[in-house]
């Protein structure tokens, strides 16, 4: 099974963070939509993926697929479906 890890780190300004850019809501949407689409992907959270300056971020493993500056959950879901179909 693939695992999508979503950074939910929240830092106080002036430091960038995925959580401050909406990754908590993104995580909830991804969990719901992945279940509805029956994708074999487990969604997990992590305190930091080390790339908050270009976040929100997520990583799909195995395969080490990285997703940065995620602003549209539907676009990310489309990419996940493409990877799954390949």
PyMOL CGO cylinders between C-alpha atoms (Angstrom):
from pymol import cmd
from pymol.cgo import CYLINDER

trace = [
    CYLINDER, 0.00, 0.00, 0.00, 1.16, 3.52, -0.76, 0.3, 1, 1, 1, 1, 1, 1,
    CYLINDER, 1.16, 3.52, -0.76, 1.42, 6.11, 2.00, 0.3, 1, 1, 1, 1, 1, 1,
    CYLINDER, 1.42, 6.11, 2.00, 0.82, 9.82, 1.48, 0.3, 1, 1, 1, 1, 1, 1,
    CYLINDER, 0.82, 9.82, 1.48, 2.50, 11.82, 4.22, 0.3, 1, 1, 1, 1, 1, 1,
    CYLINDER, 2.50, 11.82, 4.22, 1.21, 15.37, 4.67, 0.3, 1, 1, 1, 1, 1, 1,
    CYLINDER, 1.21, 15.37, 4.67, 3.19, 17.97, 6.62, 0.3, 1, 1, 1, 1, 1, 1,
    CYLINDER, 3.19, 17.97, 6.62, 1.04, 19.73, 9.22, 0.3, 1, 1, 1, 1, 1, 1,
    CYLINDER, 1.04, 19.73, 9.22, 3.77, 21.76, 10.90, 0.3, 1, 1, 1, 1, 1, 1,
    CYLINDER, 3.77, 21.76, 10.90, 2.57, 25.08, 12.33, 0.3, 1, 1, 1, 1, 1, 1,
    CYLINDER, 2.57, 25.08, 12.33, 5.18, 27.71, 13.11, 0.3, 1, 1, 1, 1, 1, 1,
    CYLINDER, 5.18, 27.71, 13.11, 4.67, 31.25, 14.24, 0.3, 1, 1, 1, 1, 1, 1,
    CYLINDER, 4.67, 31.25, 14.24, 5.47, 34.10, 11.84, 0.3, 1, 1, 1, 1, 1, 1,
    CYLINDER, 5.47, 34.10, 11.84, 7.84, 35.03, 10.31, 0.3, 1, 1, 1, 1, 1, 1,
    CYLINDER, 7.84, 35.03, 10.31, 8.72, 31.38, 9.65, 0.3, 1, 1, 1, 1, 1, 1,
    CYLINDER, 8.72, 31.38, 9.65, 6.98, 29.52, 6.85, 0.3, 1, 1, 1, 1, 1, 1,
    CYLINDER, 6.98, 29.52, 6.85, 4.96, 26.44, 7.66, 0.3, 1, 1, 1, 1, 1, 1,
    CYLINDER, 4.96, 26.44, 7.66, 2.70, 24.00, 5.88, 0.3, 1, 1, 1, 1, 1, 1,
    CYLINDER, 2.70, 24.00, 5.88, 0.09, 24.07, 8.63, 0.3, 1, 1, 1, 1, 1, 1,
    CYLINDER, 0.09, 24.07, 8.63, -0.22, 27.85, 8.47, 0.3, 1, 1, 1, 1, 1, 1,
    CYLINDER, -0.22, 27.85, 8.47, -0.82, 27.51, 4.73, 0.3, 1, 1, 1, 1, 1, 1,
    CYLINDER, -0.82, 27.51, 4.73, -3.80, 25.19, 5.10, 0.3, 1, 1, 1, 1, 1, 1,
    CYLINDER, -3.80, 25.19, 5.10, -2.39, 21.69, 5.25, 0.3, 1, 1, 1, 1, 1, 1,
    CYLINDER, -2.39, 21.69, 5.25, -4.69, 20.63, 8.11, 0.3, 1, 1, 1, 1, 1, 1,
    CYLINDER, -4.69, 20.63, 8.11, -7.78, 21.23, 5.96, 0.3, 1, 1, 1, 1, 1, 1,
    CYLINDER, -7.78, 21.23, 5.96, -5.95, 19.71, 2.99, 0.3, 1, 1, 1, 1, 1, 1,
    CYLINDER, -5.95, 19.71, 2.99, -5.28, 16.56, 5.02, 0.3, 1, 1, 1, 1, 1, 1,
    CYLINDER, -5.28, 16.56, 5.02, -8.97, 16.21, 5.92, 0.3, 1, 1, 1, 1, 1, 1,
    CYLINDER, -8.97, 16.21, 5.92, -10.02, 16.62, 2.28, 0.3, 1, 1, 1, 1, 1, 1,
    CYLINDER, -10.02, 16.62, 2.28, -7.44, 14.11, 1.08, 0.3, 1, 1, 1, 1, 1, 1,
    CYLINDER, -7.44, 14.11, 1.08, -8.51, 11.48, 3.63, 0.3, 1, 1, 1, 1, 1, 1,
    CYLINDER, -8.51, 11.48, 3.63, -12.17, 11.86, 2.63, 0.3, 1, 1, 1, 1, 1, 1,
    CYLINDER, -12.17, 11.86, 2.63, -11.58, 11.92, -1.13, 0.3, 1, 1, 1, 1, 1, 1,
    CYLINDER, -11.58, 11.92, -1.13, -9.09, 9.03, -1.17, 0.3, 1, 1, 1, 1, 1, 1,
    CYLINDER, -9.09, 9.03, -1.17, -11.64, 6.88, 0.67, 0.3, 1, 1, 1, 1, 1, 1,
    CYLINDER, -11.64, 6.88, 0.67, -14.44, 7.90, -1.70, 0.3, 1, 1, 1, 1, 1, 1,
    CYLINDER, -14.44, 7.90, -1.70, -12.28, 7.12, -4.74, 0.3, 1, 1, 1, 1, 1, 1,
    CYLINDER, -12.28, 7.12, -4.74, -11.18, 3.77, -3.25, 0.3, 1, 1, 1, 1, 1, 1,
    CYLINDER, -11.18, 3.77, -3.25, -7.52, 4.57, -3.82, 0.3, 1, 1, 1, 1, 1, 1,
    CYLINDER, -7.52, 4.57, -3.82, -5.15, 2.18, -2.00, 0.3, 1, 1, 1, 1, 1, 1,
    CYLINDER, -5.15, 2.18, -2.00, -3.38, 5.05, -0.25, 0.3, 1, 1, 1, 1, 1, 1,
    CYLINDER, -3.38, 5.05, -0.25, -3.04, 5.56, 3.48, 0.3, 1, 1, 1, 1, 1, 1,
    CYLINDER, -3.04, 5.56, 3.48, -2.85, 9.22, 4.50, 0.3, 1, 1, 1, 1, 1, 1,
    CYLINDER, -2.85, 9.22, 4.50, -0.62, 10.12, 7.42, 0.3, 1, 1, 1, 1, 1, 1,
    CYLINDER, -0.62, 10.12, 7.42, 0.56, 13.37, 8.94, 0.3, 1, 1, 1, 1, 1, 1,
    CYLINDER, 0.56, 13.37, 8.94, 4.02, 14.39, 10.00, 0.3, 1, 1, 1, 1, 1, 1,
    CYLINDER, 4.02, 14.39, 10.00, 5.27, 17.35, 12.02, 0.3, 1, 1, 1, 1, 1, 1,
    CYLINDER, 5.27, 17.35, 12.02, 7.71, 18.37, 9.29, 0.3, 1, 1, 1, 1, 1, 1,
    CYLINDER, 7.71, 18.37, 9.29, 9.03, 17.16, 5.95, 0.3, 1, 1, 1, 1, 1, 1,
    CYLINDER, 9.03, 17.16, 5.95, 11.77, 19.79, 6.03, 0.3, 1, 1, 1, 1, 1, 1,
    CYLINDER, 11.77, 19.79, 6.03, 10.43, 21.82, 3.12, 0.3, 1, 1, 1, 1, 1, 1,
    CYLINDER, 10.43, 21.82, 3.12, 7.96, 24.22, 4.74, 0.3, 1, 1, 1, 1, 1, 1,
    CYLINDER, 7.96, 24.22, 4.74, 9.32, 27.14, 2.75, 0.3, 1, 1, 1, 1, 1, 1,
    CYLINDER, 9.32, 27.14, 2.75, 7.72, 25.61, -0.37, 0.3, 1, 1, 1, 1, 1, 1,
    CYLINDER, 7.72, 25.61, -0.37, 4.66, 24.13, 1.36, 0.3, 1, 1, 1, 1, 1, 1,
    CYLINDER, 4.66, 24.13, 1.36, 2.15, 22.80, 1.88, 0.3, 1, 1, 1, 1, 1, 1,
    CYLINDER, 2.15, 22.80, 1.88, 4.01, 19.59, 1.11, 0.3, 1, 1, 1, 1, 1, 1,
    CYLINDER, 4.01, 19.59, 1.11, 3.23, 15.91, 0.81, 0.3, 1, 1, 1, 1, 1, 1,
    CYLINDER, 3.23, 15.91, 0.81, 5.27, 12.83, -0.09, 0.3, 1, 1, 1, 1, 1, 1,
    CYLINDER, 5.27, 12.83, -0.09, 3.97, 9.60, -1.61, 0.3, 1, 1, 1, 1, 1, 1,
    CYLINDER, 3.97, 9.60, -1.61, 5.91, 6.42, -0.85, 0.3, 1, 1, 1, 1, 1, 1,
    CYLINDER, 5.91, 6.42, -0.85, 7.07, 4.11, -2.16, 0.3, 1, 1, 1, 1, 1, 1,
    CYLINDER, 7.07, 4.11, -2.16, 8.33, 5.97, -5.16, 0.3, 1, 1, 1, 1, 1, 1,
    CYLINDER, 8.33, 5.97, -5.16, 9.36, 9.12, -3.32, 0.3, 1, 1, 1, 1, 1, 1,
    CYLINDER, 9.36, 9.12, -3.32, 6.93, 11.38, -5.20, 0.3, 1, 1, 1, 1, 1, 1,
    CYLINDER, 6.93, 11.38, -5.20, 6.98, 14.91, -3.74, 0.3, 1, 1, 1, 1, 1, 1,
    CYLINDER, 6.98, 14.91, -3.74, 4.23, 17.51, -4.03, 0.3, 1, 1, 1, 1, 1, 1,
    CYLINDER, 4.23, 17.51, -4.03, 4.92, 21.14, -3.13, 0.3, 1, 1, 1, 1, 1, 1,
    CYLINDER, 4.92, 21.14, -3.13, 2.87, 24.33, -2.87, 0.3, 1, 1, 1, 1, 1, 1,
    CYLINDER, 2.87, 24.33, -2.87, -0.34, 22.30, -2.78, 0.3, 1, 1, 1, 1, 1, 1,
    CYLINDER, -0.34, 22.30, -2.78, -3.24, 24.71, -3.12, 0.3, 1, 1, 1, 1, 1, 1,
    CYLINDER, -3.24, 24.71, -3.12, -5.76, 22.46, -4.86, 0.3, 1, 1, 1, 1, 1, 1,
    CYLINDER, -5.76, 22.46, -4.86, -6.64, 19.11, -3.30, 0.3, 1, 1, 1, 1, 1, 1,
    CYLINDER, -6.64, 19.11, -3.30, -8.47, 18.04, -6.46, 0.3, 1, 1, 1, 1, 1, 1,
    CYLINDER, -8.47, 18.04, -6.46, -5.36, 18.60, -8.61, 0.3, 1, 1, 1, 1, 1, 1,
    CYLINDER, -5.36, 18.60, -8.61, -3.29, 16.53, -6.19, 0.3, 1, 1, 1, 1, 1, 1,
    CYLINDER, -3.29, 16.53, -6.19, -5.92, 13.78, -6.21, 0.3, 1, 1, 1, 1, 1, 1,
    CYLINDER, -5.92, 13.78, -6.21, -5.74, 13.72, -10.00, 0.3, 1, 1, 1, 1, 1, 1,
    CYLINDER, -5.74, 13.72, -10.00, -1.97, 13.23, -9.81, 0.3, 1, 1, 1, 1, 1, 1,
    CYLINDER, -1.97, 13.23, -9.81, -2.41, 10.46, -7.24, 0.3, 1, 1, 1, 1, 1, 1,
    CYLINDER, -2.41, 10.46, -7.24, -4.88, 8.69, -9.52, 0.3, 1, 1, 1, 1, 1, 1,
    CYLINDER, -4.88, 8.69, -9.52, -2.41, 8.97, -12.42, 0.3, 1, 1, 1, 1, 1, 1,
    CYLINDER, -2.41, 8.97, -12.42, 0.39, 7.47, -10.31, 0.3, 1, 1, 1, 1, 1, 1,
    CYLINDER, 0.39, 7.47, -10.31, -1.93, 4.70, -9.13, 0.3, 1, 1, 1, 1, 1, 1,
    CYLINDER, -1.93, 4.70, -9.13, -2.97, 3.87, -12.71, 0.3, 1, 1, 1, 1, 1, 1,
    CYLINDER, -2.97, 3.87, -12.71, 0.64, 3.73, -13.97, 0.3, 1, 1, 1, 1, 1, 1,
]
cmd.load_cgo(trace, "trace")
